[in-house]
Every structure is written in C-alpha cells, then in structure tokens.
Amino acid sequence: MILNSSLNSIAYSSTLPPDWPGGFWWHWLLFTVIIIVFALTLVMGFIWIERRGMGRMQARLGPNQAGPFGLLQPVADALKILLKEDIIPAKADRIVHWLAPVVAFAPALMIFAVVPFGDGAMLADLDIGILYVVAIASISAIGIFMAGWGSSNKYSMLGAMRGIASVVSYEIPVVLAIAGVVLVAGSMSLNQIVLAQDIPFILLQPLGFLLFFIGGCAEINRSPFDLMEADSELTAGFHTEYSGMKFAMFYLMEYAEAVAISAIIATLFLGGWRGPLLPPWLWFVLKVIFVFFIMVWTRTTLPRVRIDQLMALAWKFLFPLALINLIVTAIQILVWPDALPWILVPINLAIMALLILLWSKLFKLGWGRVEV
C-alpha cells in the first residue's frame, strides 16, 4: 500500500492547485468555459458519431453531404431547427412550457463541475462529488414532467410520466452500483476515485459497471429504453408540443446527458484521465467516446422493450443483483481492507456471469424467461 502511494505521488506529482490558474474567480471562469465548450463540442461530435456509426452498422452511408464526411451535418441540423417557428399550444401553461427545456438541460452541464479532466483539473473537487452527481442528475426529471404538464397534451403527459417512472426505478440500482465503487475507493470524490484505480474498477466491479451502464441508459432514455420518445408509442412523448429552439434544447439535453453518463462511467470504472503516454485530458475524452460508441452499438443491436418489461427489468433483475453486488463488495473489503488484489478480477467476473445466468432462469420480465 505504501509502495502504491509512493508511485502515485511520483506519477501524478503535476496535480493542479485548487485555485489554478490563480484566484477563485479565474478558476471558476476558466473551467466554466472549458465545461461548456467540452460538453457542446462532444454533443455535436456524438450526434455525428451516432448517425454515421449507425449508418455503417446498418449497411448505409449516413450523413455525408454537409462538409467532409458529413462533419457539418450537426451544424446544418442546428441552423434548420433554430429557424423553425416557436409554437405554443393555446391551452398550454406558457410559463411552465417555457421553463421546462431550461430545467431539463441545465443539470446535464452542472454535472461536469465535479468531473476531473486531469489530476486536480476540475471546477470543484467536492468530498461528496458522486453524491452531487446523483442529486443534480435527478433534476432533469422535473424538467421532463414540466414539459408534459405544461403542454396540455395527454400524450405528452403520459410520455412524461413514463420518463419519471423509469428515472425513479433505475435510480436505485444505479446508486447501489455507485455505492460499490465508493466502498472500493474509500472516497466519494471523483478525483480520489480515479486515483484509487490502480486496477480499473471495471475489472474489480464488472457487475457494478453493467448495472450502472444499463441503468444509466434507461435514465437518459437511450435505446432500447426510449419508450417515452418512441414514434411507435406516444408520438414524440413529452416534447410533442415543442418546436424551434425549445425543441432544440430538449434534443441537446438528450445528447448532453449521454456525454455526462459516458463521462461518469469513464471516471468511475475506466480510470478517468489516467493512462500512459497521452495527455490526461485526451485519455479522458477517448474513454468518453468509447463508452458512447457502446451505447450506439446497443441501439443498433437491441429491439425496444415494452413499458412492463422496462419496469420489470429494474425491479426484478437489476435491483436484486445490485444488492448482491454491494454485499459481495463489502465482504471483499472486509477481507482485504488495504487494497483489493488482482486475483479478485477473474473471481468477480465469474460471480457476475453466474448471477446473471441464475437470475435469467429464475425471474420473468414480461416476455417469459430471459435466456442467456
């Protein structure tokens, strides 16, 4: 343990001071700009990656006319949607209808306040950083419900209620998966969690990673859990009555949440900014893009589930596995209080495979038994 601490102090001796580049306000201003530019740039990049990647996976070209390789397609889409007329239904609650996109979009940016881009390179290194992330992420659900309520449209309201139901249900296994990471790292600070990953936590917590990934995708309405926005379900869900810039904010919110969940997964399970040779911020960006690519891959592979299957998966499958994962992690921490050894990597992988296999045989999720 002492040797590991010494190596860490040598390898990451270039820790930025808490007030870099000097003074509270300069630090706040610089990292606010970095967060906004980082989030919006990756949002545009993710839109292009998803459309282009899905095109290749589905044996078609995808966007290829606006700019080289279609790189300017997100810009063209943004200009088109911003020029559209802003329509508000006659019976809508105008104030709630106007505030909903702002309330839904803002938390996706606020999450990055505690995400480290390097050792100490972050807006605020909170001791309860991951608790802050969980709390702020839940606020987006209020914006979704405001959109459904303020639109005076029963289909929008149903879509919003589905969104709230999925967030409430999947928040529990997600938080339990996070608790396993906190037990292993011994801290709720995201920067300390990254520093604790001499062994990436995706290897020590493979079941926790799977639970967090599935639950996170369900919370941000990523396919195959995007029932509240599915064209075949409830028109366009909670944002049916939105157009123009307000619709653009909801569109940006969905991809900003994808950026945020990818960044949190990269930080909690993939070592965050840690990596050889390349600059820390570049390692972080590459890991975020890799996680989002997995999301695109699952979207093109898996069929959309029904609402009963969505809820059953959370309560009958993910929740029990999350509890068992937390108990197993606590036992391992008691046996090896200093640091978990490499021998636990194959053991935890075997435990994950065994639990998934057993649970798929024992529980029904609305479509019959889940076969692996």
C-alpha positions in Angstrom: 0.0 0.0 0.0 2.9 2.4 0.9 4.6 1.5 -2.4 1.4 2.2 -4.4 1.1 5.6 -2.7 4.7 6.5 -3.5 4.2 5.5 -7.1 1.1 7.6 -7.3 2.8 10.6 -5.8 5.5 10.3 -8.4 3.3 9.6 -11.4 0.8 12.4 -10.6 3.1 15.0 -9.0 1.8 17.6 -11.5 -1.5 18.0 -9.6 -3.1 21.3 -10.3 -3.5 23.6 -7.3 -7.2 24.1 -6.2 -7.2 27.7 -7.5 -5.4 27.2 -10.8 -4.8 29.4 -12.8 -4.8 31.8 -9.8 -7.7 33.0 -7.7 -11.2 31.8 -7.2 -12.9 33.8 -10.0 -10.3 33.0 -12.7 -10.5 29.3 -11.8 -14.3 29.4 -11.9 -14.4 31.3 -15.2 -11.8 29.1 -17.0 -13.4 25.8 -16.0 -16.9 27.1 -16.7 -15.8 27.9 -20.3 -13.9 24.5 -20.5 -17.0 22.6 -19.4 -19.4 24.4 -21.8 -17.0 24.1 -24.8 -16.3 20.4 -23.9 -20.0 19.5 -23.5 -21.3 21.3 -26.6 -18.4 20.0 -28.8 -18.9 16.4 -27.7 -22.6 16.8 -28.2 -22.1 17.7 -31.8 -19.5 15.0 -32.1 -21.8 12.4 -30.6 -24.6 13.3 -33.0 -22.2 12.8 -35.9 -20.8 9.6 -34.4 -24.2 8.1 -33.8 -25.7 8.9 -37.2 -22.5 7.9 -39.1 -21.8 4.9 -37.0 -25.4 3.6 -37.2 -25.3 4.1 -40.9 -22.2 1.8 -41.2 -23.7 -0.8 -38.9 -26.9 -0.8 -40.9 -25.1 -1.1 -44.3 -25.9 2.5 -45.4 -23.8 5.7 -45.7 -25.3 8.0 -43.1 -24.8 11.8 -43.4 -22.1 12.6 -46.0 -23.1 15.8 -47.8 -22.6 18.6 -45.3 -18.9 19.1 -45.1 -16.2 16.4 -45.4 -17.5 13.0 -44.2 -20.7 14.8 -43.2 -19.0 16.5 -40.2 -21.0 19.7 -40.6 -24.4 17.8 -40.5 -25.0 18.7 -36.8 -24.4 22.4 -37.6 -26.8 22.2 -40.5 -29.4 20.5 -38.4 -29.0 23.1 -35.6 -29.4 26.0 -38.1 -32.5 24.4 -39.6 -34.2 23.7 -36.2 -33.4 27.2 -34.8 -35.1 28.8 -37.9 -38.4 27.0 -37.3 -41.4 28.8 -35.7 -41.8 28.6 -32.0 -45.4 27.3 -31.5 -47.1 27.2 -28.1 -50.5 25.4 -27.7 -53.4 27.6 -26.9 -54.2 25.8 -23.6 -50.6 25.3 -22.5 -49.2 26.8 -19.3 -46.9 29.3 -21.0 -44.5 29.8 -18.1 -44.1 26.1 -17.4 -43.9 25.3 -21.1 -41.0 27.9 -21.5 -39.1 26.9 -18.4 -39.2 23.1 -19.0 -36.3 22.9 -21.5 -34.1 25.1 -19.3 -34.7 23.0 -16.2 -34.1 19.8 -18.2 -30.9 21.0 -19.9 -29.1 22.8 -17.1 -28.3 19.7 -14.9 -26.5 18.0 -17.8 -23.9 20.8 -17.7 -23.8 21.2 -13.9 -22.7 17.5 -13.5 -19.3 18.4 -15.1 -18.5 20.7 -12.2 -17.0 17.8 -10.3 -15.7 15.6 -13.2 -11.9 15.7 -13.3 -10.2 16.2 -16.7 -6.8 15.6 -15.1 -5.4 15.4 -11.5 -7.0 18.4 -9.9 -8.2 19.8 -13.3 -11.9 20.3 -12.4 -14.2 23.1 -11.3 -14.7 21.8 -7.8 -13.2 18.8 -6.0 -16.1 18.0 -3.7 -15.6 15.4 -1.0 -19.2 14.3 -1.9 -18.7 14.6 -5.6 -20.6 11.5 -6.6 -23.4 12.4 -4.3 -23.6 15.7 -6.0 -23.8 14.0 -9.4 -26.7 11.8 -8.3 -28.6 14.7 -6.8 -28.1 17.0 -9.8 -28.9 14.3 -12.4 -32.4 13.8 -10.8 -33.4 17.4 -11.5 -33.7 16.7 -15.3 -36.8 14.5 -14.5 -38.5 17.7 -13.1 -38.0 19.4 -16.5 -39.4 16.4 -18.3 -42.5 16.4 -16.1 -42.9 20.1 -16.6 -42.8 19.7 -20.3 -45.6 17.0 -20.2 -47.7 19.0 -17.8 -47.3 22.4 -19.4 -48.1 21.2 -22.9 -51.7 20.4 -22.1 -51.5 17.3 -24.2 -52.4 13.9 -22.7 -49.8 12.0 -24.8 -47.1 14.4 -23.7 -48.2 13.8 -20.1 -48.2 10.1 -20.5 -44.7 10.3 -22.0 -43.5 12.4 -19.1 -45.0 10.0 -16.5 -43.2 7.1 -18.2 -39.9 9.1 -18.0 -40.4 9.8 -14.3 -41.2 6.2 -13.7 -38.0 5.0 -15.4 -35.9 7.5 -13.6 -37.3 6.6 -10.2 -37.0 2.9 -10.8 -33.5 2.8 -12.3 -32.0 5.3 -9.9 -32.0 2.6 -7.2 -29.7 0.0 -8.9 -27.6 2.9 -10.3 -26.9 4.3 -6.8 -26.2 0.8 -5.4 -23.7 0.3 -8.2 -22.1 3.6 -7.3 -22.0 2.5 -3.6 -19.9 -0.5 -4.6 -17.3 1.8 -6.3 -17.3 4.1 -3.2 -16.6 1.2 -1.0 -13.6 0.1 -3.1 -12.2 3.6 -3.5 -12.9 4.7 0.1 -14.0 8.2 -1.1 -16.9 10.0 -2.8 -14.6 12.5 -4.5 -14.4 11.7 -8.2 -10.8 12.7 -8.4 -9.9 10.4 -5.5 -11.9 7.6 -7.1 -9.7 8.0 -10.3 -6.5 8.0 -8.2 -7.6 4.8 -6.4 -7.9 2.9 -9.7 -4.5 1.1 -9.9 -6.8 -1.7 -11.1 -9.6 -0.2 -13.2 -12.8 -0.7 -11.4 -14.5 -2.2 -14.5 -12.3 -5.3 -13.6 -13.0 -5.2 -9.8 -16.7 -4.2 -10.3 -17.8 -5.8 -13.6 -21.3 -6.4 -12.4 -21.5 -2.8 -11.0 -20.3 -1.5 -14.4 -23.0 -3.5 -16.2 -25.7 -2.3 -13.7 -24.6 1.3 -14.0 -24.5 1.2 -17.8 -27.9 -0.3 -18.2 -29.5 1.9 -15.5 -27.8 5.0 -16.9 -29.1 4.3 -20.4 -32.6 3.8 -19.1 -32.5 7.1 -17.1 -31.4 9.2 -20.1 -33.9 7.5 -22.4 -31.3 5.8 -24.6 -32.4 2.9 -26.8 -33.7 0.2 -26.1 -35.4 2.1 -23.2 -36.6 5.2 -25.1 -40.3 4.4 -24.8 -41.3 8.0 -23.9 -40.0 9.3 -27.2 -40.6 6.3 -29.5 -42.5 7.2 -32.6 -44.4 3.9 -32.5 -45.5 4.6 -28.9 -46.7 8.1 -27.9 -46.0 10.3 -30.9 -42.9 12.2 -29.7 -43.5 11.8 -25.9 -43.1 14.7 -23.5 -41.8 17.1 -26.2 -44.6 16.6 -28.7 -45.7 20.2 -28.5 -42.3 21.7 -28.7 -40.7 23.3 -31.8 -37.9 25.6 -32.7 -35.3 26.5 -30.1 -37.2 24.8 -27.3 -37.2 21.5 -29.1 -33.5 22.0 -29.9 -32.8 22.3 -26.2 -34.5 19.0 -25.5 -32.5 17.5 -28.4 -29.3 18.9 -26.9 -30.3 17.7 -23.4 -30.5 14.1 -24.6 -27.0 14.1 -26.1 -25.6 16.2 -23.2 -26.9 13.6 -20.8 -25.2 10.9 -22.9 -22.0 12.9 -22.7 -22.5 13.2 -18.9 -23.2 9.5 -18.3 -20.3 8.5 -20.5 -18.0 10.8 -18.5 -19.2 9.4 -15.2 -18.7 5.8 -16.4 -15.2 6.7 -17.7 -14.4 8.2 -14.3 -15.9 5.5 -12.1 -14.9 2.4 -14.0 -12.3 3.1 -16.7 -9.7 5.1 -14.7 -10.8 8.5 -15.8 -7.9 10.6 -17.1 -5.3 8.0 -16.1 -3.3 6.4 -18.9 0.2 6.2 -20.4 1.9 8.5 -22.9 -1.0 10.6 -23.9 -2.1 13.8 -22.0 -4.6 13.1 -19.2 -7.4 15.1 -20.9 -7.0 13.2 -24.1 -7.3 9.8 -22.3 -10.5 11.1 -20.7 -12.0 12.2 -24.0 -11.1 8.9 -25.7 -12.7 6.9 -22.9 -15.9 9.0 -23.0 -16.2 8.5 -26.8 -15.6 4.7 -26.3 -18.5 4.5 -23.8 -20.8 6.4 -26.1 -19.8 4.1 -29.0 -21.0 1.2 -26.9 -24.4 3.0 -26.5 -24.7 3.4 -30.3 -23.8 -0.3 -30.7 -26.6 -1.4 -28.3 -29.0 0.9 -30.1 -28.4 -0.7 -33.4 -28.5 -4.2 -31.9 -31.3 -4.5 -29.4 -35.0 -4.1 -30.0 -37.0 -1.6 -28.0 -38.6 -3.1 -24.9 -42.2 -2.6 -23.7 -43.1 -0.5 -20.7 -43.8 -3.5 -18.5 -40.5 -5.1 -19.5 -38.8 -1.8 -18.7 -40.1 -1.7 -15.2 -39.7 -5.4 -14.5 -36.1 -5.3 -15.6 -35.4 -2.6 -13.0 -37.2 -4.1 -10.0 -36.9 -7.9 -10.6 -33.5 -8.1 -12.3 -31.2 -5.1 -11.7 -32.2 -4.3 -8.1 -31.6 -7.7 -6.6 -28.3 -8.0 -8.5 -27.2 -4.6 -7.3 -27.9 -5.6 -3.7 -25.9 -8.8 -4.0 -23.1 -7.0 -5.7 -22.9 -4.5 -2.8 -22.9 -7.3 -0.2 -20.1 -9.2 -2.1 -18.1 -6.0 -2.4 -18.4 -5.2 1.3 -17.2 -8.8 2.2 -14.2 -8.3 -0.1 -13.4 -5.0 1.5 -13.5 -6.6 5.0 -11.2 -9.4 3.9 -8.7 -7.1 2.1 -9.1 -3.7 3.8 -5.9 -2.1 2.3 -6.4 -2.8 -1.4 -8.2 -5.4 -3.5 -5.8 -7.8 -5.2 -5.7 -8.8 -8.9 -6.9 -12.3 -8.0 -10.4 -10.8 -7.5 -10.7 -9.9 -11.2 -11.4 -13.4 -12.5 -13.4 -14.2 -9.3 -15.7 -11.1 -9.8 -16.1 -11.8 -13.5 -17.2 -15.4 -12.6 -19.6 -14.1 -10.0 -21.1 -11.7 -12.5 -21.6 -14.4 -15.1 -23.1 -16.9 -12.5 -25.5 -14.3 -11.1 -26.8 -13.2 -14.5 -27.2 -16.8 -15.6 -29.1 -17.8 -12.4 -31.3 -14.7 -12.3 -32.2 -15.1 -16.0 -33.5 -18.5 -15.2 -35.4 -17.6 -12.1 -37.2 -14.4 -12.9 -39.8 -13.4 -15.6 -39.6 -9.9 -17.0 -42.8 -9.7 -19.0 -41.7 -11.6 -22.1 -41.2 -15.0 -20.4 -37.9 -16.3 -19.1 -34.8 -14.4 -20.1 -32.5 -16.8 -21.8 -28.7 -16.2 -21.9 
